[in-house]
């Protein structure tokens, strides 16, 4: 799911996507966007593509697992 989202979110040709692509890494670029820009970008995706928030992406979940809060967040 994460890979499909990351692939599809880079497809639209918009300044927001260019900002994400030019970031050091995709997930940091996506997380740095204001919420309203992320929501606008998600509106461009096909309805079959999951709409993931930055905290749902693999790198973030992996980091939370390392500090021991992964299970708490995931269960909520």
C-alpha positions in Angstrom: 0.0 0.0 0.0 2.8 2.4 0.9 4.7 1.8 -2.4 1.5 2.2 -4.5 0.8 5.5 -2.7 4.3 6.8 -3.1 4.3 5.9 -6.8 0.9 7.4 -7.6 1.4 10.6 -5.6 4.4 11.5 -7.8 2.4 11.3 -11.0 0.4 14.5 -11.1 2.2 17.4 -12.8 1.9 20.2 -10.2 4.2 22.5 -8.3 3.4 20.6 -5.1 4.6 17.3 -6.6 7.7 19.0 -7.9 8.4 20.2 -4.3 8.1 16.7 -3.0 10.3 15.3 -5.8 13.0 17.8 -5.0 13.1 17.1 -1.3 15.9 15.1 0.3 13.5 12.2 0.5 9.9 11.8 -0.6 8.4 11.2 2.9 10.1 14.2 4.4 8.9 16.3 1.4 5.4 15.0 1.8 5.4 15.6 5.5 6.6 19.2 5.1 3.6 20.2 3.0 0.8 22.1 4.8 -2.2 20.0 5.3 -4.4 21.9 2.8 -1.8 21.2 0.1 -1.6 17.5 1.0 -5.4 17.3 0.8 -5.4 19.1 -2.6 -2.8 16.6 -3.8 -4.8 13.6 -2.5 -7.9 14.9 -4.4 -5.9 14.4 -7.6 -5.5 10.6 -7.0 -7.7 7.9 -8.2 -10.3 6.7 -5.7 -8.6 3.3 -5.6 -5.4 4.8 -4.2 -5.1 4.9 -0.4 -5.0 8.4 1.0 -2.1 8.2 3.5 -1.1 10.8 6.0 2.6 11.4 6.7 2.3 9.5 10.0 1.0 6.4 8.0 4.1 6.1 5.8 6.6 3.2 6.4 9.5 5.3 7.5 7.4 7.0 10.2 6.0 3.7 11.4 9.4 2.2 11.5 10.8 5.1 13.6 7.9 4.8 16.0 8.5 1.1 16.4 12.1 1.9 17.4 11.0 4.2 20.1 8.3 1.9 21.4 5.1 3.8 20.5 4.3 1.9 17.3 1.8 -0.5 18.9 -0.1 2.3 20.7 -0.5 4.4 17.6 -1.3 1.5 15.4 -4.0 0.2 17.7 -5.6 3.6 18.0 
